[in-house]
């Protein structure tokens, strides 16, 4: 019993320290945990309401409970990993990183967005705290226990989602005024980099060098140029590696003025736009959208909007069949460049794809058997529409076509054979690392 009391006191101490770290970054706030009747207020936030709007996550809608049921809409049988064996910490890999996982007791630099499961508005956003990644030392009780368990599984550049049970988050006491008792917490985490304790000393020493910014920017621009050259050679994987490396360096650069900070943010916006095009070439459409979200975190306050970013983002959304959002992004691109022929052509392509999708839905949703059994083979009307659209694609200017399929293996194989007859490539589209029922058909670049 004595050991249990000591463990409970230790956890409470960790939670107090983590609570102060997470919720009190803003100047002028003082936060303590005391044995008083808590006053929870879901509307309380240390951030400006308008700033939070870009981080709203509608996947978070649901009713709070002391288990993970409120997150059932974002969990499938195959898209997550149980890190603790008792479902106290679940991980959904959004974008894989590079290199080895974070070693024990290393210093990590990361961004996170934290949600309570009954709210779609986050209670903590590191991107709103100066835009720089936050620094934490693992094994030093600076992170919530569940979040630290998750971070230890990450690699540099990785984006992951962690669902943390109350026992490894804020437990039964919560964290007034925003976090209620027994709250399940979701963290969207981006691991920027990590350093060994020894290297962190050198990093701290270098950060005091007045020439650190200029030296680092020369290195960033060199790596960026290398990435551009690799992209021109169609070595997309290596180009992505270079762009990610440049982003990592930018996040770690120390700056001594607002002008230097703005230059960093502008360059981050440029690199995320480059990555959006790389992922579009790879038919990784969800990653294109993620790059758009990342770029917007910098462009809205520090840089001009990018026509290329909105164009790539809109095209990716079209290929994901999210026609309404695709139209919104393309309209933003067109507003920036009203006479851009590529944007006007993409809007026409969107309408053609919307009509194609509508035709397929018209006979699948009208027939009850297609709603009840996804293994039923497509009717002749599907193949008529598919042949027409595929022929238009082959003879047109578009480079990628996406088609939603059923689960019938014979139909899927038939689509692949028809695609191969036109000397086209195909990819099964993945969402959060899981294969979807959509196929991307791509022209081979000469």
Secondary structure, 3 states (H helix, E strand, C coil): CHHHHHHHHHHHHHHHHHHHHHHCCCCCCCCCCCCCCCCCCCCCCCCCHHHHHHHCCHHHCCCCCCCCHHHHHHCCCCCCEECCCCCCEEEEEEECCECCCCCCCCEEEEEEEEEECCCCCCCEEHHHCCCCCEEEECCCCCCCHHHHHHHCCCCECCEEEEEECHHHCCHHHCECCCECCCCCEEEEEEEEEEECHHHHHHHHHHHCCCCHHHHHHHHHHHHHHHHHHHHHCCCHHHHHHHHHHHHHHHHHCCCCCHHHHHHHHHHHHHHHHHHHHHHHHCCCHHHHHHHHHHHHHHHHHHCCCCHHHHHHHHHHHHHCCCHHHHHHHHHHHHHHCCCCHHHHHHHHHHHHHHHHHHHHHHHHHHCHHHHHCCCCCCCHHHHHHHHHHHHHHHHCCCCEEEEECCCCHHHHHHHHHHHHHCCEEEEEEEECCEEEEEEEEEECCC
